[in-house]
Amino acid sequence: MKQLKLFQYPYDRIIFLLIFIFAVVFYLFNIEFSDLWSDEVYTKSMIDGSLQEFFDKFRNDLHPPLYYLGLRLFTSIFGLSTLSLRLFSVIGVLSTLLLGYIVGQKVLGKQGAIYFCLMLLSLPMLASYAHEARMYTWAAFTVTGIFFYACLFMKSGKNRDLALLFVFTVAAIYTHYYSMVAAFVANTFVFLYLLRTKNNKWRYHLLSSIVAIVLFLPWLSLFIVQVKKVQHAFWAPAVDFNTLLSCFTIPFTEQYWTTGYSVTLLILIYSLTVFTVYRSFTKSFSGNSLALWLALFIFLGTLSVVTVISLFSQPILYSRYVASLVTLLIVPATIFFVTIKARWLKGVLIGVIVLLGIKVSVSTFCFSYGPYKQTVQYIATTYPDIHKVLHITEITAGPMMEYNDGYRLNHYWLKANMSNVDAFTEIHQYNRPDEFLQPGEKCCVVQFNNLELNKENLDRVLSESRLIKTDTVTDNKVKYGNRILVYLIEYKGN
């Protein structure tokens, strides 16, 4: 079948250039709107300090080091600001877009590469994490690279494709543990496919997989430390139907809520997925079945492995981590557009999906995690004689410490089972309130949105104190902002 003139050289490059320029503007929109939230401040604390301190911090972290190393290098050049921290995540999305166009042409054709890039733009989850100083966009980049080069190697058997599959596999292993599982699942698929097709290249692939495992050995001791820490305590809920369902729905929703736009997008994407899977069993389906089944195998296989671990060990299945695999969910829709002949239907569906995806993404760009900076200012101006702030959860501890400059506030923490507060050395940690509060001394206690986490600590402090006043600080950057409760107490003693 002849390609549409619209996608013939050099028009496909012009189309991609327009998509890429739009993507740069789109992902930079409102990038500094929200306060840095707990995980982002934690990221900042991880890359700050000497190189020895940097590696020592991984004993309290739960991630591989590659993202932090890249961000540390990036911020050493561009500074340690909110913009530079989040800009590195934007570069992760843009790199995935480039990968989708350049390498995607070899797997999906020129039309398919353009469709894949448009579907990437329509992924609200990818857009959301482009605005967070976390490793998820780069994890998605590595998994996307694994997918494309696995397809190429299975089709061509070229050593160059195997070498690049190896590079992306090692990068995935060292970026996030979900992308590590995805790398394992993908390479298992490749190995079994080579054996099934009696391709002698399975020996080279097995060798490259062994070398990838060997390259992980230097990290093994810290990995074991992190695994033990997870076994002690982790924030992921027990596996149930809703937990599993959210892994499939959150990629296309506004994350913390849903609207008619995101529900429509969700239905459209999965309808195209089901239809494409059905068509893959028909004779009229073109030669894209390998890419289709690889994408589904990696996504479903990764979730299956993580679910099994969660059922027989500590739960680690969490919808947020699906961001590492999210690009695989758009592969069926991309293949649908490559294989469908009705141009008008193709144009309508692509237009609707892109518009819906952008609409949902813009909503997440206007979401605020605050009001951390606002709460610090409120306490400092409303209670100028109060200098001690006690945090009930880590959600307020790190961010309020981040915006503490210029205010004479000291931040305190009562130790809890699961916390990343150890990363913030400026926060004073104690086991009991009487270790830092004297009878008759006044203090402010902060709680995020009536969050039940560590509520026993709040109950203990209030039971040992006289509650003078309860204030509510509501994020004024948005219409329905998050709230932080501020308890003004006078400590009586135990």
C-alpha positions in Angstrom: 0.0 0.0 0.0 1.4 3.4 -1.0 2.0 5.9 1.8 -0.1 9.0 1.9 1.6 11.9 0.3 1.2 13.8 3.6 3.7 11.4 5.2 6.2 11.2 2.3 9.7 12.7 2.8 10.2 15.5 3.8 6.6 16.2 5.0 6.8 13.7 7.8 9.7 15.6 9.2 7.9 18.9 9.0 4.9 17.3 10.8 7.1 15.9 13.5 8.9 19.2 13.9 5.5 20.9 14.5 4.5 18.2 17.0 7.8 18.6 18.8 7.6 22.4 19.0 4.1 22.1 20.3 5.3 19.5 22.8 8.0 21.8 24.2 5.5 24.6 24.7 2.9 22.3 26.1 5.0 20.5 28.7 6.6 23.8 29.9 3.1 25.3 30.4 2.6 26.1 34.1 5.6 24.1 35.1 6.3 26.1 38.3 2.6 26.5 39.3 2.5 24.1 42.2 4.7 24.1 45.3 7.3 21.4 45.3 5.6 18.5 47.1 7.1 15.9 49.4 8.6 13.5 46.8 10.1 16.4 44.9 11.7 17.9 47.9 13.0 14.5 48.7 14.5 14.3 45.2 16.2 17.7 45.8 17.6 16.5 49.1 19.0 13.3 47.4 21.1 15.2 44.9 22.3 17.9 47.3 25.6 17.4 49.2 28.9 15.7 48.5 29.2 12.6 46.3 29.8 10.4 49.3 26.7 11.8 51.0 24.8 11.2 47.8 25.5 7.4 47.8 25.0 7.1 51.5 21.5 8.4 51.1 20.5 5.4 49.0 20.3 3.3 52.2 17.2 5.2 53.1 15.9 5.4 49.5 14.0 2.9 47.5 15.2 3.5 43.9 18.2 2.8 41.7 20.7 5.7 41.2 20.7 6.6 37.5 17.9 9.2 37.5 19.5 10.9 40.6 22.9 10.9 38.9 21.5 12.5 35.7 19.6 15.1 37.7 22.6 15.9 39.9 24.7 16.5 36.7 21.9 18.5 35.1 21.3 20.8 38.2 25.1 21.3 38.6 24.9 23.1 35.3 21.5 24.8 35.5 21.1 25.3 39.2 19.0 23.7 41.9 15.7 25.5 41.3 12.1 24.3 40.9 12.3 25.0 37.2 15.5 23.0 36.7 14.3 20.1 38.8 11.2 19.7 36.8 12.8 20.6 33.4 14.8 17.4 33.6 11.5 15.5 33.6 10.3 17.4 30.6 13.5 16.5 28.8 12.6 12.8 29.6 9.3 13.2 27.8 10.8 15.0 24.8 13.5 12.3 24.5 10.7 9.7 24.4 9.0 11.7 21.7 12.2 11.8 19.7 12.7 8.1 20.2 9.2 7.4 19.1 9.7 9.3 15.8 13.3 8.2 14.9 13.2 4.6 16.0 9.4 4.2 15.7 9.7 4.6 11.9 11.6 1.3 11.7 9.0 -0.5 13.7 5.7 1.2 12.8 6.6 3.0 9.6 6.6 6.8 9.0 2.9 7.1 9.5 3.0 4.9 12.6 5.8 7.0 14.1 3.7 10.2 13.7 0.7 8.5 15.1 2.7 7.2 18.1 4.0 10.8 18.8 0.4 12.1 18.7 -0.7 9.4 21.1 2.2 10.3 23.4 1.0 13.9 23.5 -2.4 12.5 24.5 -1.1 10.7 27.6 -2.2 12.7 30.7 -0.1 10.6 33.0 3.1 11.3 31.0 2.2 15.0 31.0 1.6 15.0 34.7 4.9 13.5 35.6 6.7 15.9 33.2 5.9 18.4 35.9 7.3 16.4 38.8 11.0 16.1 39.8 10.8 12.3 39.8 12.2 9.6 37.6 9.0 8.4 35.9 9.4 10.1 32.5 12.9 8.7 32.2 11.8 5.3 33.2 9.1 5.5 30.4 11.9 6.5 28.0 14.0 3.4 28.8 11.0 1.1 28.6 10.0 2.6 25.2 13.6 2.1 24.0 13.4 -1.6 25.1 10.1 -2.1 23.3 11.3 -0.6 20.0 14.7 -2.3 19.9 13.3 -5.6 21.0 10.9 -5.4 18.0 13.8 -4.5 15.7 16.1 -7.3 17.0 13.4 -10.0 16.7 12.7 -8.9 13.1 16.2 -8.2 11.9 18.6 -10.1 14.1 21.1 -7.3 13.7 23.8 -7.0 16.4 23.3 -3.2 16.4 19.7 -3.6 17.5 20.7 -6.1 20.2 23.4 -3.7 21.5 20.8 -0.9 21.8 18.3 -3.3 23.4 21.1 -4.1 25.9 21.8 -0.4 26.5 18.2 0.4 27.2 17.9 -2.7 29.4 20.7 -1.6 31.6 19.4 2.0 31.8 15.9 0.6 32.8 17.4 -1.5 35.5 19.2 1.5 37.0 16.3 4.0 36.6 13.3 2.4 38.5 12.4 -1.0 39.8 9.2 -1.2 37.7 11.3 -0.5 34.6 13.7 -3.2 35.7 10.8 -5.7 35.9 9.7 -4.5 32.5 13.2 -5.1 31.1 13.1 -8.6 32.5 9.7 -9.3 31.0 10.6 -7.9 27.6 13.8 -9.8 27.4 12.0 -13.0 28.4 9.6 -12.4 25.5 12.5 -11.9 23.1 14.4 -15.0 24.3 11.3 -17.2 24.0 10.5 -15.8 20.6 14.0 -16.5 19.3 13.8 -20.1 20.6 10.4 -20.6 19.1 11.4 -19.3 15.7 14.7 -21.3 15.9 16.8 -18.2 15.5 20.4 -18.8 16.4 20.6 -15.3 17.7 19.2 -16.5 21.0 22.8 -17.2 22.1 23.8 -13.6 21.6 20.7 -12.4 23.4 21.3 -14.7 26.3 24.9 -13.4 26.6 23.7 -9.8 26.5 21.2 -10.6 29.3 23.8 -12.2 31.4 26.1 -9.2 31.0 23.2 -6.9 32.0 22.8 -8.9 35.2 26.5 -8.7 35.9 26.4 -4.9 35.5 23.7 -4.8 38.2 26.0 -6.6 40.7 27.7 -3.5 41.9 24.3 -2.2 43.0 23.2 -5.5 44.5 24.2 -4.8 48.1 22.3 -1.5 48.2 19.4 -3.2 46.4 19.2 -5.8 49.2 19.2 -3.0 51.8 16.3 -1.3 50.0 14.4 -4.6 49.8 14.7 -5.0 53.5 13.5 -1.5 54.1 10.5 -2.2 51.9 9.8 -5.4 53.9 9.8 -3.3 57.1 7.3 -0.8 55.9 5.9 0.5 52.6 3.0 2.8 51.6 1.4 0.7 48.9 -2.1 -0.6 49.8 -3.0 -4.3 49.8 -3.8 -5.7 46.4 -7.5 -5.7 45.5 -9.6 -5.1 42.5 -9.6 -1.3 42.8 -5.8 -1.3 43.1 -5.5 -3.3 39.9 -8.1 -1.3 38.1 -6.4 2.0 38.9 -3.3 0.8 37.2 -5.3 0.7 33.9 -7.4 3.9 34.5 -4.9 6.4 36.0 -2.9 6.8 32.7 -5.8 8.5 31.1 -7.4 10.5 34.0 -6.6 13.6 36.0 -4.9 11.3 38.6 -6.7 12.5 41.6 -10.2 12.8 40.0 -12.1 12.0 36.9 -14.2 14.0 34.5 -16.3 13.3 31.4 -13.3 14.1 29.3 -11.0 11.6 30.9 -13.7 8.9 31.0 -14.3 9.4 27.2 -10.6 9.2 26.5 -10.3 6.1 28.6 -13.2 4.4 26.7 -11.8 5.4 23.4 -8.2 4.1 24.0 -9.3 0.8 25.4 -12.0 0.3 22.7 -9.3 0.8 20.0 -7.1 -1.7 22.0 -9.8 -4.4 22.1 -10.6 -3.9 18.4 -6.9 -4.0 17.4 -6.4 -7.2 19.5 -9.4 -8.7 17.8 -8.2 -7.8 14.3 -4.8 -9.3 15.0 -6.4 -12.7 14.7 -7.7 -12.0 11.2 -5.9 -12.6 8.0 -6.3 -9.0 6.9 -4.1 -7.8 9.8 -0.8 -6.4 8.6 2.6 -7.4 10.0 2.3 -5.4 13.3 1.2 -8.3 15.5 4.6 -8.8 17.0 4.8 -5.2 18.2 1.2 -5.4 19.5 1.8 -8.5 21.5 5.2 -7.4 22.8 3.7 -4.1 24.1 0.8 -5.9 25.8 3.1 -8.7 27.2 5.5 -6.1 28.8 2.7 -4.1 30.4 0.6 -7.0 31.6 3.6 -9.1 32.4 5.1 -6.4 34.6 1.9 -5.9 36.5 1.6 -9.6 36.9 5.1 -10.0 38.4 4.5 -7.0 40.7 1.1 -8.4 41.8 2.6 -11.8 42.6 5.3 -10.2 44.7 2.6 -8.0 46.4 0.5 -11.1 47.2 3.3 -13.2 48.7 5.4 -10.4 50.2 5.1 -6.7 51.0 2.6 -4.9 48.6 4.4 -2.9 46.0 1.7 -2.6 43.4 0.9 1.1 43.1 -0.7 2.9 40.2 1.8 5.8 40.2 4.5 3.4 39.1 2.6 2.5 36.0 4.0 5.7 34.6 7.2 3.7 33.8 5.2 1.5 31.4 2.5 3.9 30.2 3.8 4.4 26.7 3.1 0.8 25.9 -0.7 1.4 26.3 -0.8 3.6 23.2 0.8 1.0 21.0 -2.5 -0.8 20.1 -4.1 2.5 19.2 -1.1 3.5 17.1 -1.3 0.2 15.2 -5.0 0.7 14.8 -4.4 3.9 12.9 -1.6 2.4 10.9 -3.9 -0.4 9.7 -7.2 1.3 9.3 -8.1 2.4 5.7 -10.9 4.9 6.4 -9.0 8.2 6.4 -12.0 10.3 7.6 -12.5 7.9 10.6 -8.8 8.0 11.3 -8.7 11.8 11.2 -11.7 12.2 13.5 -10.5 9.7 16.1 -7.0 11.1 16.2 -8.3 14.6 16.6 -10.7 13.6 19.4 -8.0 11.7 21.3 -5.4 14.4 21.0 -7.9 17.1 22.1 -9.2 15.0 25.0 -5.6 14.2 26.1 -4.5 17.8 26.0 -7.6 18.9 27.9 -7.1 16.4 30.7 -3.4 17.2 30.8 -3.9 20.9 31.1 -6.2 20.2 34.1 -3.3 18.3 35.8 -1.0 21.3 35.0 -3.3 23.5 37.0 -3.3 21.2 40.0 -1.5 22.4 43.2 0.0 20.2 45.8 0.3 23.1 48.3 -0.3 25.1 50.3 3.2 24.6 51.8 4.7 28.0 51.3 1.5 29.6 52.2 1.3 27.7 55.5 4.8 28.7 56.5 3.9 32.4 55.8 0.7 32.0 57.7 2.3 30.6 60.8 5.1 33.1 60.8 2.8 36.1 60.4 -0.1 35.0 62.5 1.9 33.7 65.4 5.2 35.6 65.4 6.1 34.3 68.9 5.8 30.6 67.8 9.1 29.1 66.5 8.3 25.4 66.7 6.3 23.5 64.1 5.5 19.8 64.7 4.7 17.7 61.6 2.3 14.7 61.7 3.2 13.4 58.2 6.2 13.7 55.9 3.8 15.2 53.3 4.2 18.6 55.1 7.6 18.1 56.7 9.9 18.3 53.7 7.9 20.9 51.7 7.5 23.3 54.6 11.2 23.0 55.4 11.8 23.8 51.7 10.0 27.1 52.0 11.3 28.0 55.4 14.0 30.5 54.2 13.6 33.9 55.9 11.3 32.6 58.7 12.4 31.8 62.2 10.6 28.4 62.3 12.1 25.2 63.6 10.5 22.0 62.3 10.0 18.8 64.4 9.0 15.3 63.8 7.8 12.4 65.9 9.3 9.2 64.5 6.9 6.9 62.6 7.3 3.5 60.9 7.4 4.7 57.3 9.0 8.0 56.5 11.5 9.7 54.3 12.1 12.5 56.8 15.6 11.1 57.5 16.6 12.8 54.2 15.9 16.3 55.7 18.7 16.9 58.3 17.3 20.3 59.3 14.1 18.6 60.7 14.6 17.7 64.4 13.4 14.1 65.1 12.2 12.8 68.5 10.3 9.9 69.9 8.2 11.8 72.4 6.8 15.4 72.6 8.3 16.0 76.0 11.8 15.7 74.5 11.4 19.0 72.7 8.5 20.7 74.4 8.4 22.2 77.9 5.2 22.4 80.0 3.5 25.7 79.2 5.3 26.1 75.9 3.2 26.9 72.8 3.7 25.2 69.5 2.0 24.7 66.1 1.0 21.2 64.9 0.3 20.8 61.2 -1.8 18.1 59.5 -2.4 17.7 55.8 -6.1 17.5 54.7 -7.2 15.5 57.7 -4.9 12.7 56.6 -5.1 9.7 58.8 -1.5 8.7 58.4 0.4 8.8 61.8 -2.8 9.9 63.5 -1.7 8.3 66.7 1.1 10.9 66.9 -1.5 13.7 66.5 -3.8 12.1 69.1 -0.9 11.8 71.5 0.3 15.4 71.2 -3.3 16.8 71.6 -3.9 14.6 74.6 -0.9 16.0 76.3 -1.7 19.6 75.4 -4.3 22.3 75.7 -5.8 23.1 72.2 -6.0 26.8 71.9 -7.1 27.2 68.3 -7.5 25.3 65.0 -6.8 27.1 61.8 -7.3 25.9 58.2 -4.9 27.1 55.4 -6.4 26.5 52.0 -4.4 26.7 48.8 -5.3 30.0 47.2 -3.7 29.2 43.8 -6.7 27.1 42.8 -10.5 27.1 43.4 -10.7 23.9 45.4 -7.2 23.8 46.9 -5.7 21.3 49.4 -5.9 22.3 53.0 -3.5 22.1 55.9 -4.8 22.2 59.5 -2.8 24.2 61.9 -3.3 23.4 65.6 -2.1 26.0 68.1 -1.4 24.2 71.3 0.0 24.8 74.8 1.9 21.7 75.9 1.0 20.5 79.4 3.3 17.5 79.6 2.8 13.8 80.0 
